[in-house]
Amino acid sequence: EPEVTQTPSHQVTQMGQEVILRCVPISNHLYFYWYRQILGQKVEFLVSFYNNEISEKSEIFDDQFSVERPDGSNFTLKIRSTKLEDSAMYFCASMPASNQPQHFGDGTRLSIL
Amino acid sequence: RKEVEQDPGPFNVPEGATVAFNCTYSNSASQSFFWYRQDCRKEPKLLMSVYSSGNEDGRFTAQLNRASQYISLLIRDSKLSDSATYLCVWRRSNDYKLSFGAGTTVTVRA
């Protein structure tokens, strides 16, 4: 069964540095998402992406964050000038068409020191 | 009021038992509901969609009550492998982002 893949599985970064989290969605999927889950808390929506543009973003997704789909297969989340509170699991998800279930990658654990 | 609220549990049940729990939602524009399961520090995995007429998938039964604004999940004949956090998830009709409850923890003991 096709999977959403995410790299790296664990990223450790100094506060203030930039990180890029990578995702390869399932190949025929059209909708792409980033979610995060701070340890012990619920999964939170960050951003959705469709037709090469952001379709919705949450209040968490401020100017520090950006997304790209640079080459038609990868979908990246960039966090500039990381803060301690950015430490979380970041999940990428994709969906083939509207009204279909979303499929999640196994996440990147981001640890900011 | 939170969009989605779940009883956090934990529900600690013996193998073979039946366990059921609910999730209430507040947004009347809610369109689609799902149950996901999440194992410790893993990604959410779709367990089942929830349909208005109720639906069953093996040992799992999901119900949706729009009048009272809750969904439920029932697990029959619990297995050790059912131990997980069960996430109540909904999606509005006019967009496709998912909103998650905090989860209900189920522990099945031998």
Interface residues (C-beta under 8 A of the other chain):
Chain A: Y31 Y33 Y35 Q41 K42 V43 E44 F45 S48 S55 E56 S58 M89 F91 A93 M95 S98 N99 P101 Q102 H103 F104 G105 D106 G107 R109
Chain B: S32 F34 Q38 R41 K42 E43 P44 K45 L46 S49 L87 D95 Y96 K97 L98 S99 F100 G101 A102 G103
